[in-house]
């Protein structure tokens, strides 16, 4: 009996040559699989057909590669097609360059097109400027459109005002939408209320979503319970996500254990991320070793 193999179809075979949305989706799938070259190829095909989402994604790839000029060029092409996400990215580039006025202008354009991320961003601008009322107004607009970060920010405003019930309500709404910072903050509220079990539950939910602050606080809970092995394990997980508090804490554990080499390694990592206490301890270690 003969064995026959069915010829496999490539993506080029099954995607219509005039379907930029499908091309963009294939690019996203390639990116998620770690194949940036294939992603870029699909995005470029879609961009040639005028797809603004593909242009924006090409800008994001360029930004990740450190090519800000190319990123800006792609974002600008997409904004000419009224793509709000590209406007937000241009705003972010402007903000990184220190041009807050230009950044705000791009966010305002995106918000005028109904983009909830831009509304939340404008709320953050207002908050940073000390205008809590304007911040709340923008957050509320974004929250009505289902933006979980805006809900989390409204929870933060309520917390600052001492309204813990309102804070909890907003944070729970955001947590239901999978926002890990909201879960983390619910854990903090529970901890402040003395409910360590509830705090652990919320931190674990946030940690499952890769929240480094939650991982660190789970380590703190373990440390407070006297379980240093668990604390060390949680902090090591947090350091893999760049949490400097966890690096500092591991350095302190190493000092207590008399492991100066390990202490120096962790403190140096924390200091490189701007931890002043870590830098001070390193200086003291250097002075004592001389």
Phi, psi and omega in degrees: 000131183279152177249131183236138177257131177281131179297129179281139177273137176275169178299326180296330181289326189260348179263127179297142183294350180240030182242081183294331179295317179294321178297318179297318179297319177296326177295319178297317179297320178295320179296317179296332178275359178088007181261085183292327180296316178294320178301312181299319180298317179293317180299319181295321177298315181292322181295324178297336178267009174087021181276113184291330178295320178295320178299317179296319179294325175295323176297320179294320177298318179296319179298316179297329179278000178087008181260085184292325180295316178294321178300313181299319181298316179293317179299319181295323177298318181291325181292332177295341177259019175062040179268109186296326182294325176294323177298319179297318180294322175295323176297320179295320177298318179296319180296318178297329180276000178089006181262083185291328180295316179294321179299313181298321181298319179293319178297321180296322177297317180292321179295324179296338177269008176087018182278119184290330178296321179293320178299317177298319178298320177294326175297321179293321175302313181297319180298314180297333178275359178087008181263086184295325181294314179295321178301313181299318181299316179292318179300319181295321177298316180292321181296323178297335179266008175087020180279109185292329179293324177295321177297319178297319179293324175295324175298322178294319178296318179296321178297316179299327180277359178085008180265083185292329179295314179294321178301314181297320180298312181295318181294323178293324177298316180292322180297324178296336178267009175084020182277113187291327179294326177295317178298316178301315181291328173295324175296319178296318178299318179295319180296316179297331179276000178086009181261085184293326180294315178295321178301315180299319181299314181292319178298320180294322177297316180292321180296324178299332179268009176083026180278114184294328179294324179291320177300316179298315183291331173296324175295321178296317178300318179294319179298316180295334178272000178083009180262084186289331177296316178293320179300314181298319181296316179295318182294324178296323176296320181293323181295330179293342177255014173084019182280113185287332177297322178292322178297316179298317181295321177293325175296319178294320177298320180294322178297314180298329180274357180076015180265086187291326180295314179294322179300316181297319180300311183290320181292324178295320178297317180293319181297323179296337178266008175097013180282109184291324179295322178295318179297320179295315180296322177300317179298321178293321177296318179296319181294322182286336181275350180268000000 
